[in-house]
Structures are given as C-alpha cells and as structure tokens.
C-alpha cells in the first residue's frame, strides 16, 4: 500500500513544470496568476498541473474570493526534490570526470 502511494506521488512529480512549481513554492505561498506569469505555461495546462499536485497531497490550495493560492503541503516536498537534484548533480559530475579520463 505505501509503495503504491509513493509511486503515485512520484508520478505526479514526473513533469518539469511541476518540479519548477515546487521550487517556486519552496519559499512562500503564491497565487495562480503569479505562478502563471513565472512559468509561462498556458492557463489550462497550469490549472491541470496544480490540480494533480493538490489531489496527490503535494500542494494545498486556499481560495480567497476569485483567487486561488498554493503552497507546499509540507517543507519536506521541497527537501525531497532538493535531495534528488543533489543525486543528479553527483551523477553529472561523475559522468564529466569519466569523460575527462577518456
């Protein structure tokens, strides 16, 4: 059961725009329009990405009048993404070192 939930969250994170949104929200809550301006994606596409992340518990949504605001459900989401980024940087550095030896 926990492995399936884990896989579902990982699937929800499997898009560059969603990772970018997580990075943006690492510091503070942002409104839909702010996220739209910063990402430059189509409004309907952004809405879909945000809905998936809210549904999977990655983000929380707060409505104020006609405006929607989003934030990370927990700082651990940002920490997990940062850790994965560090793994990728390590991998790239090892690849570069290998290429230098050739």
N, C-alpha and C positions, 0 to 999 in steps of 0.2 A: 504494500500500500504506500509506504513512504517513498519507495523508489519511483512509483508511478507519479506521485505528486511532484517529486524532484524533477523528473523528466518533463512534466507539463510546464513547470516554471522555466526550465532550460529552453524548451521550445518557444515559449513566449519571449525569451530574450534573444532568440536567434534572428535578429534583424538589426542592421547597423543603425537605423534611425532610433530604434528602441534603446540601444546602448547609449546613443547620443543624448536621448531624453533623460536617461538615468544619470548621466554625467551632469547635465544641466541642473537637475533637481537635487543633486548632492548637497548643494549649499542652502537652498530655500524653496519654498512653495512658489510655483509660477502659474499664471493664468494661461488659458488656452491660447489666447492671442499672442502672448509673449513667446510661448513655445512655437507657435506657427511662424512667427517672424524669425526666430533663431534657427529653425530647421529648414525653412523654405520649402517644405513639402506641401502638397495640395491639402486643402482643408479636410476633405473627406478621408484622405489617406491618414492624416494625423489623428482624426477622430477614431478611426479604426484601430490604430496602434495604441492609443491611450485606453480605449475600451478593453482591449485584450489584456493590457497590463493591470488595469483595475480589476478585471474579472479574475486574474490569477493571483491577486493579492500583492502585486509588486508596488502598485501605487494606490493612494487613496485620493478620492475626489470630494471636493467641497463645492457646493453651489451657493452663489450669492447673487440673487436676482437672476439676470440672464447670463451671468458669467460663471464659468467653471474654473476651479483652481485645483492643481495637482501637486502632490508631494510624495516622496518615498514612504512606503508603509513602515519602514524601519531603516536606520542608517546602515544596517548590515547588508542591504541590497547593494549600496554603493561600495562597501568594503569588499563584497564578493566580486564585483566587477573589476575593482582595482587589483585584487589578487590575481584574477585571470589575466589582466593586462600585464602584470609583472611576469607571469609564466610565459606569455607571448614574447615579451621583450627578451627574457632569458633565452628563449628558443632562437630568436632572430640573432642575438649576439653569438650564440654557439654556431649558427649557420655561417655568419660572417667570419668567425675565427677559422672555421673549416675551409672556407673559400680562400682565405689568405694563405693557408698552407699548401694549396694546390699550385 
